[in-house]
């Protein structure tokens, strides 16, 4: 069975809104290596509708010369969890319907490893249903005070095991966690 690997850019206070605030810290090449290792194992991309609608125009026109991640995002099949999106426009995109934990489990079995980026509402549902196999968090040295959090106050308590960590010259800390059995 495949695994679901979630990648998030996150403020110290847990906010994971669209990370335009991350730009001022730059992008350490070592961060790209970690993301590349995560995407390199993925056989599909799982996205919520809002992130899909943000990614489609941003990534669909990029080439490998623009960003080494462009081939992954453009060539890999994207599975969009949405009850409202009907006509995906980005190449290799399939709408799988509204969130359904059983359908996601089946997708993991059929496709293999899935990569998720952003997609806060989807990720919170996946976490609640025990479907996330690894969290890859890039924590920025900033607080946002307001905005959607990865773990909202109503989230049930869970324990995670630290699988990897790195610090970068730009002040960002990478933390990789797996759920405890």
Buried (B, 14 or more C-beta within 10 A) or exposed (E): EBBBBBBBBBBEEBBBBBBEBBEEBEBBEBBEEBBEEBBEEBBBBBBBBBBBBBBBEEBBEBEEEEBEBBEBBBEBBBBBBBEEBEEBEBEBBEBBEEBBEEBBBEBBEEBBBBBBBBBBBBBBBBBBBEBBBBBBBBBBEBEBEEBBBBBEEEEEEEEBEEEEEBEBEBEBBBBBBBBEE
